[in-house]
Amino acid sequence: MQAVRFIRDTNGTRIAYAVVGEGPLVLCPAWWVSHVERDWEHPGFRNFFTRLADGFRVVRYDRPGTGLSDRDGPPRTQAAEVRLLAMLADTLGDAQFSIFAVSCAGPVALSYAARHQARVRRLCFYGSYANGADIATPEVRDALANLVKARWGLGSDALTAILLAGASPQESETFARNQLAWSNGPKAAELLRLSCTMSAAGALPRVHTESLVIHRRYDRTDRNRGLQDRGPESQTAGRHALAAPPCGLPWRETPAVRLP
């Protein structure tokens, strides 16, 4: 069973977060659009995070504009995302914790780890990246963002085809429908642009935390560029390619990650 709780950021915006398991903390920075309560209803999602929480306390959250968090608020920035991660970490109170960063959560996790070396025990990246400019050209980014803003239904279908390549028609339909409910078109377009412009490339040389980089074999976006080569003092535990259809979501037929 997971527990859903709420905090408020410095702007008074209500933030929803979910806790499952007991033990050392694994904090999952927000990715794309989410809904901590409704995501848990998906069997594959629930199974993945239940296994991840075997011996750990796993915390996920909805960033403002998505899920159970307040939908209204100022535009999101990379700095705001890092502050939100830091605020939640301080609220939870653990002296040390690990971070599991999926997709666009990578730059936020790296930025935080560079500034708080003593607090971050380990890093794990799945289908993630250091520099958002690596995942799409400006032309593709703008075309997708404009479609999402103008016709969120069509935009959600297009993003589903990218994020869930190889999924069954039923799974794709469910995911596309959920995206529509998790956020509105203008906010989704804003977050998509943010995902493609965030960068922690400058922070990489300062991140010395032991790390694991995981990606899908034949990942069309090559999102892991830069994460495995972090400088002479980094401790990269490894880069692992899973022999599965390209997908940016680890709960789709993926063995559970284990952070020792």
C-alpha atoms as one frame of an Amber mdcrd trajectory, in Angstrom:
protein
   0.000   0.000   0.000   1.222   3.452  -0.809   0.411   6.577   1.195  -0.311
   9.891  -0.557   0.682  13.071   1.275   0.909  16.780   0.508   3.302  19.637
   1.129   3.385  23.242  -0.099   6.280  24.881  -1.880   7.526  28.399  -1.246
   4.809  29.797  -3.546   2.081  28.049  -1.573   1.505  25.505  -4.348   0.272
  22.156  -3.063   2.517  19.229  -4.070   1.340  15.611  -3.924   3.814  12.853
  -3.137   3.470   9.123  -2.583   5.414   6.860  -0.223   5.699   3.077  -0.440
   7.946   0.690   1.499  10.238   1.061   4.482  13.993   1.489   4.735  16.605
   3.748   3.120  15.053   6.466   0.979  14.928   6.306  -2.823  13.631   9.609
  -4.187  12.237   9.741  -7.735  12.266  13.218  -9.294   9.135  14.024 -11.292
   9.059  12.962 -14.935   6.926  14.249 -17.814   3.294  14.183 -16.548   2.192
  11.926 -13.707  -0.540  11.202 -11.190   0.735   9.517  -8.019  -2.661   7.995
  -7.222  -3.869   6.927 -10.665  -0.438   5.706 -11.819  -0.542   3.248  -8.922
  -3.648   1.631 -10.438  -1.605   0.415 -13.426  -0.533  -3.207 -12.660   2.874
  -2.929 -14.335   3.631   0.402 -12.660   2.526  -0.855  -9.251   4.520  -4.075
  -9.621   7.702  -2.256 -10.619   7.648   0.218  -7.732   6.527  -2.417  -5.234
   9.595  -4.466  -6.149  11.803  -1.379  -6.056  10.468  -0.689  -2.543  11.559
  -4.119  -1.267  13.772  -2.956   1.600  13.520   0.729   0.631  11.203   3.704
   1.112  10.368   4.950  -2.374   8.939   8.449  -2.840   7.470   9.842  -6.071
   5.722  13.162  -6.609   3.619  15.133  -9.085   5.189  18.411 -10.093   2.910
  21.488 -10.217   0.549  21.421 -13.169   0.165  17.631 -13.125  -1.645  14.893
 -11.238  -2.836  15.654  -7.716  -0.603  18.703  -7.329  -2.090  22.145  -7.895
  -2.681  22.687 -11.617  -2.287  26.478 -11.558   1.015  28.202 -11.047   3.899
  30.016 -12.720   5.788  28.412 -15.618   8.161  25.668 -14.574  11.929  26.086
 -14.886  14.868  23.794 -14.277  15.782  25.823 -11.192  12.247  25.434  -9.846
  12.379  21.675 -10.425  15.677  21.400  -8.534  14.295  23.522  -5.669  11.235
  21.275  -5.468  13.405  18.159  -5.256  15.528  19.808  -2.552  12.461  20.901
  -0.574  10.962  17.418  -0.604  14.298  15.876   0.394  14.517  18.288   3.335
  10.911  17.541   4.300  11.570  13.803   4.332  14.610  14.467   6.513  16.968
  11.622   5.546  20.639  12.509   5.885  21.421  10.405   2.808  19.301   8.924
   0.042  19.477   7.510  -3.479  17.870   9.015  -6.575  16.127   7.073  -9.347
  15.762   9.375 -12.356  13.564   8.407 -15.304  13.643  10.259 -18.637  13.525
  14.068 -18.184  14.277  13.745 -14.439  17.964  13.295 -15.295  19.061  16.951
 -15.460  17.225  17.692 -12.206  18.861  14.755 -10.415  22.313  15.700 -11.695
  21.906  19.366 -10.771  20.852  18.436  -7.251  23.627  15.847  -6.835  26.281
  18.330  -7.950  25.228  20.720  -5.189  24.570  18.146  -2.462  27.308  15.530
  -2.793  27.127  14.468   0.839  23.385  13.711   0.729  23.141  11.628  -2.441
  24.187   8.041  -1.769  23.691   6.614  -5.269  22.214   7.652  -8.610  20.323
   5.473 -11.066  19.211   6.751 -14.482  16.728   5.012 -16.746  16.268   6.226
 -20.323  17.544   9.592 -19.195  19.984  12.261 -20.347  22.162  15.139 -19.201
  21.304  17.625 -21.936  17.767  18.019 -23.271  19.022  19.400 -26.581  20.366
  15.912 -27.340  16.932  14.293 -27.516  15.314  16.402 -30.242  16.218  19.086
 -32.737  14.629  22.502 -32.163  12.379  21.884 -35.171  11.061  18.579 -33.790
  10.716  20.034 -30.294   8.722  23.021 -31.532   6.526  20.909 -33.809   5.609
  18.518 -30.992   5.079  21.283 -28.433   2.893  23.271 -30.824   0.812  20.180
 -31.605   0.398  19.391 -27.906  -0.713  22.941 -27.152  -3.109  23.253 -30.123
  -4.522  19.714 -30.174  -3.650  17.931 -26.954  -5.480  14.774 -28.056  -3.372
  14.406 -31.213  -0.281  15.506 -29.317  -0.843  12.847 -26.682  -1.153  10.191
 -29.398   2.116  11.360 -30.985   3.983  11.313 -27.676   2.557   7.893 -26.842
   3.989   6.534 -30.099   7.406   7.851 -29.023   7.332   6.876 -25.345   5.568
   3.533 -25.771   7.003   2.295 -29.054   5.961  -1.320 -29.529   3.058  -1.164
 -27.072  -0.243  -2.899 -27.764  -3.116  -0.778 -29.121  -4.957  -1.075 -25.796
  -1.920  -0.029 -23.760  -1.255   2.902 -26.100  -4.873   4.032 -25.893  -4.829
   3.896 -22.091  -1.555   5.802 -21.821  -2.680   8.488 -24.274  -5.967   8.921
 -22.398  -4.160   9.142 -19.060  -1.825  11.879 -20.318  -4.884  13.961 -21.201
  -6.150  13.607 -17.638  -2.803  14.138 -15.898  -2.323  17.666 -17.316  -3.832
  20.159 -19.772  -2.505  20.982 -23.229  -0.775  24.308 -22.510   0.963  22.958
 -19.397   1.966  19.736 -21.178   3.454  21.798 -24.027   5.353  23.929 -21.510
   6.737  20.844 -19.752   7.676  19.250 -23.067   9.702  22.312 -24.040  11.315
  22.282 -20.610  12.272  18.617 -21.022  14.034  19.470 -24.281  15.900  22.494
 -22.929  17.002  21.462 -19.431  20.702  20.699 -19.172  23.058  19.551 -16.451
  26.027  19.102 -18.779  27.956  21.745 -16.871  27.308  19.930 -13.588  28.599
  16.534 -14.781  32.256  17.082 -13.755  31.090  17.864 -10.199  28.998  14.706
  -9.782  31.133  12.012  -8.167  28.321   9.847  -6.804  28.301   6.152  -7.692
  25.869   5.810 -10.581  24.096   3.249 -12.741  22.897   4.154 -16.242  20.206
   1.953 -17.823  18.666   2.315 -21.253  16.721   0.303 -23.780  18.715  -1.275
 -26.562  18.198   0.528 -29.866  16.904   3.611 -28.045  16.034   5.870 -30.956
  16.696   9.097 -29.055  20.150   8.148 -27.691  19.083   9.840 -24.470  21.915
   8.436 -22.382  24.579  10.472 -24.173  26.944  12.055 -21.650  25.781  10.155
 -18.566  28.296   7.318 -18.845  31.296   9.628 -19.331  31.276  11.911 -16.332
  34.958  12.683 -15.870  37.947  11.021 -14.175  36.616  11.243 -10.627  33.161
   9.830 -11.317  32.161   6.363 -10.158  29.947   5.002 -12.904  28.852   1.544
 -11.820  27.884   0.651 -15.352  25.774   1.215 -18.402  23.268  -1.512 -19.139
  21.220  -1.995 -22.293  18.049  -4.057 -21.949  17.102  -6.294 -24.867  13.551
  -4.998 -25.157  11.549  -2.739 -27.458  12.593   0.929 -27.211  10.631   2.575
 -24.433  11.281   5.368 -21.966   9.257   3.793 -19.144  10.942   1.203 -16.887
   7.713  -0.406 -15.653   6.984  -1.914 -19.081   8.295  -5.494 -18.883  11.535
  -4.412 -17.226  13.297  -6.217 -14.327  13.115  -4.147 -11.142  16.117  -1.975
 -10.407  17.915  -2.791  -7.187  19.888  -0.102  -5.369  22.161  -1.835  -2.838
